[in-house]
Amino acid sequence: MLSMRRLAAVLALSTVITAPAFAAPETYVIDNSHTFPRFSYSHFGYSTQVSRFNKTTGTISWDKAKKQGSVDITIDMKSVDTGFSVFDEHIQGEDFLDTARHPQAKFTSSKVVFEGDKPVAIEGKLTIKGVTKPVTLKVTSFHAMPHPMLKKDAIGANATTTIKRSEFNAGKYAPHVGDEVQIDIAVEAIKQ
């Protein structure tokens, strides 16, 4: 009788070991110290100006087995960093970001497009100044591995899209100051 119990236990254990693992979506929290949305635009044709936002929060969900994911990011618009404090204040005014009434911008995905195991595009809605428009972020790089310092799983990516600021009620001085704004985001997130 004892040997039958052992055999049953061994068979049960072998079934668990050989059964395929069904992965569930994993949630990653944005690492604000390594996540920076940047934006660039033509300044009267003289140069391409590049600025960034210093505070970003949110989550990324990723299911590698099912090749699905979702992205939910909030940008603190008051954290805009142009490299010049007077211009930081100017760009937060009503004609541009209007941070007094709209202190946050938000991107929420509706679909993540995969090629193989990696995301190549993220479709979703971008809200700036209370205006929501569909955008597609092109993923230019993606990497997933255990973080060597934190000893937790982590993911990182770079993505880009181009919007027209006039479509978000921020078009003052267009077309002299470029209406097209390229948005590039470097994002890192740590598994919860």
Secondary structure, DSSP 8 states (H G I E B T S, - for coil): -HHHHHHHHHHHHHHHHHS------EEEEE-GGG-EEEEEEEETTTEEEEEEES-EEEEEEEETTTTEEEEEEEEEGGGEE-S-HHHHHHHTSTTTT-TTT--EEEEEEEEEEEETTEEEEEEEEEEETTEEEEEEEEEEEEEEEE-TTT-SEEEEEEEEEEEEGGGGT--TTTTTB-SEEEEEEEEEEEE-
